[in-house]
Amino acid sequence: MASPMSGIFASFQDYLNTEQELREEIRNIVKDIEQTAREILTTLEKIHHEGGIQEIPASCQRARTLFGGIREGYKKLAEKIPEDQYYRYHDHWRFVTQRTAFLASLTIFLESGELASRETVAEMMGVKIQRDAGFHLDLEDYLMGLLQLSSEMSRFAVNSVTCGDYLRPLQISRFVAELNAGFRLLNLKNDSLRKRFDALKYDVKKIEEVVYDLTIRGLKPGTSSTSPMVEEETSDKA
């Protein structure tokens, strides 16, 4: 005859087995999301290659198609996570969610030059934005995605010049400067978020150096005495 204690610990083991199975299912779903995110990143990273700037519309269209797989993955996660236990398992998808938020923000910037709102990013991912609505895009994950975007923008500014696009670094400089100003309005308590924000000033500085180099070399649009705009004005006066 089994003792009462044996019955108690047997129930514990059943609970642990169920918990382990759930976590394994979550890990498998997250792996699929990560794979799709890598495909999106590979698609969008073409902007850094020679001729990639001309392919931005096609790259963004391809990325949006791949986001269908992202939405499917988060739908599966939402179905697996018990109600009100989002943060119990959050660490499983925290990194990939931050990466996906970055990819969505990058796609929006390449399409429009605008900052992607949390609502827009959540919609692209197929999740909610309110905690009480269920599976959602955590605010800190969204902000971390924006900080990853700033690093990508500093790289893009340099490579744009290499590709002969001298106007884009100016657009990037304004965008990242406004992003930096926005983050400075926040009183960040999260350690990892605050540390990542500290690196934003280096992204701003790197982009400013690119713009400065363009200016002193006379390559900044509208600053060169040989620019088409100046030549046209000189011709009109004559």
LOKOL-354307 format. One record per residue (C-alpha): x, y, z; residue in three letters. Coordinates in steps of 0.5 Angstrom, whole numbers, padded with zeros to 4 digits, always signed. Example, Ala and Ser with C-alpha at 12.3 -4.5 7.8 and 13.67 -1.06 7.14 Angstrom:
BEGIN
+0025-0009+0016ALA+0027-0002+0014SER
//
This chain:
BEGIN
+0000+0000+0000MET+0003+0007-0002ALA+0004+0012+0003SER+0001+0019+0003PRO+0007+0022+0002MET+0009+0017-0004SER+0002+0020-0007GLY+0004+0027-0006ILE+0011+0027-0009PHE+0007+0023-0015ALA+0003+0029-0016SER+0009+0033-0016PHE+0012+0029-0021GLN+0006+0029-0026ASP+0006+0037-0025TYR+0014+0037-0027LEU+0013+0032-0033ASN+0007+0037-0035THR+0011+0043-0034GLU+0017+0040-0038GLN+0013+0038-0044GLU+0010+0045-0044LEU+0017+0048-0044ARG+0019+0044-0049GLU+0013+0045-0054GLU+0015+0053-0053ILE+0022+0052-0055ARG+0020+0048-0061ASN+0015+0054-0063ILE+0021+0059-0061VAL+0026+0056-0066LYS+0021+0056-0072ASP+0020+0064-0070ILE+0028+0064-0070GLU+0029+0061-0076GLN+0024+0066-0080THR+0027+0072-0076ALA+0034+0070-0079ARG+0031+0069-0086GLU+0028+0076-0085ILE+0034+0079-0083LEU+0038+0076-0089THR+0033+0079-0094THR+0034+0086-0090LEU+0041+0086-0090GLU+0042+0086-0097LYS+0041+0094-0096ILE+0048+0094-0094HIS+0051+0090-0100HIS+0053+0093-0107GLU+0046+0095-0111GLY+0042+0093-0105GLY+0039+0100-0104ILE+0036+0099-0111GLN+0033+0093-0108GLU+0029+0096-0102ILE+0022+0095-0104PRO+0023+0088-0106ALA+0027+0086-0100SER+0021+0090-0096CYS+0016+0086-0099GLN+0019+0079-0098ARG+0020+0081-0091ALA+0013+0082-0090ARG+0011+0076-0093THR+0016+0072-0089LEU+0012+0076-0083PHE+0007+0071-0084GLY+0011+0066-0081GLY+0012+0070-0075ILE+0005+0071-0074ARG+0003+0064-0074GLU+0009+0062-0069GLY+0006+0067-0064TYR-0001+0065-0065LYS+0002+0058-0063LYS+0005+0061-0057LEU-0001+0064-0055ALA-0005+0058-0056GLU+0000+0054-0051LYS+0001+0059-0046ILE-0004+0059-0040PRO-0008+0065-0038GLU-0004+0070-0034ASP+0002+0066-0034GLN+0005+0070-0040TYR+0011+0072-0036TYR+0012+0066-0033ARG+0015+0063-0039TYR+0017+0070-0042HIS+0025+0068-0042ASP+0023+0063-0048HIS+0021+0068-0053TRP+0024+0075-0050ARG+0030+0075-0055PHE+0027+0073-0061VAL+0021+0078-0060THR+0026+0083-0059GLN+0030+0081-0065ARG+0023+0081-0069THR+0021+0088-0066ALA+0027+0090-0069PHE+0026+0087-0076LEU+0019+0090-0076ALA+0022+0097-0074SER+0027+0096-0080LEU+0022+0094-0085THR+0018+0100-0083ILE+0023+0105-0083PHE+0026+0103-0090LEU+0019+0103-0093GLU+0017+0110-0090SER+0023+0113-0086GLY+0018+0113-0080GLU+0019+0110-0073LEU+0014+0104-0073ALA+0009+0105-0067SER+0009+0099-0062ARG+0002+0098-0065GLU+0004+0097-0072THR+0010+0092-0069VAL+0005+0088-0065ALA+0000+0088-0071GLU+0006+0085-0076MET+0008+0080-0071MET+0000+0078-0070GLY+0000+0080-0062VAL-0003+0085-0058LYS+0000+0091-0054ILE-0004+0090-0047GLN-0003+0085-0042ARG-0010+0084-0040ASP-0011+0082-0048ALA-0007+0076-0047GLY-0001+0075-0051PHE+0002+0081-0052HIS+0009+0085-0054LEU+0012+0087-0048ASP+0014+0095-0048LEU+0021+0093-0046GLU+0022+0088-0052ASP+0019+0094-0056TYR+0024+0099-0054LEU+0030+0094-0054MET+0028+0093-0061GLY+0028+0100-0063LEU+0035+0100-0060LEU+0038+0095-0064GLN+0035+0099-0070LEU+0039+0105-0068SER+0046+0100-0069SER+0043+0098-0076GLU+0042+0105-0078MET+0049+0107-0076SER+0052+0101-0080ARG+0047+0103-0086PHE+0049+0110-0086ALA+0056+0108-0087VAL+0054+0103-0093ASN+0050+0108-0096SER+0056+0113-0097VAL+0060+0107-0100THR+0054+0106-0105CYS+0054+0113-0107GLY+0048+0115-0103ASP+0049+0121-0100TYR+0042+0124-0098LEU+0040+0118-0094ARG+0045+0119-0088PRO+0042+0126-0087LEU+0035+0122-0086GLN+0038+0117-0082ILE+0042+0122-0078SER+0035+0126-0076ARG+0031+0120-0075PHE+0036+0117-0070VAL+0037+0124-0067ALA+0030+0124-0065GLU+0030+0117-0063LEU+0035+0119-0058ASN+0031+0125-0056ALA+0025+0120-0055GLY+0029+0115-0050PHE+0032+0121-0046ARG+0025+0123-0044LEU+0024+0116-0041LEU+0027+0114-0034ASN+0029+0107-0035LEU+0029+0102-0029LYS+0031+0096-0033ASN+0038+0095-0033ASP+0039+0091-0039SER+0035+0097-0043LEU+0039+0102-0039ARG+0046+0099-0041LYS+0043+0098-0049ARG+0041+0106-0049PHE+0048+0108-0046ASP+0050+0105-0053ALA+0046+0109-0057LEU+0050+0115-0056LYS+0055+0112-0060TYR+0051+0110-0066ASP+0049+0118-0066VAL+0056+0120-0066LYS+0058+0115-0071LYS+0052+0117-0076ILE+0054+0125-0074GLU+0061+0123-0076GLU+0059+0120-0083VAL+0055+0127-0084VAL+0061+0131-0082TYR+0065+0128-0087ASP+0060+0129-0093LEU+0060+0136-0091THR+0067+0137-0091ILE+0068+0133-0097ARG+0063+0137-0101GLY+0058+0131-0102LEU+0053+0133-0097LYS+0047+0135-0102PRO+0046+0142-0102GLY+0053+0144-0099THR+0057+0143-0105SER+0059+0149-0110SER+0058+0144-0116THR+0052+0141-0114SER+0046+0141-0119PRO+0042+0146-0115MET+0047+0151-0114VAL+0049+0151-0122GLU+0042+0152-0123GLU+0041+0158-0119GLU+0048+0161-0122THR+0045+0160-0129SER+0038+0163-0127ASP+0042+0169-0125LYS+0046+0170-0131ALA
//
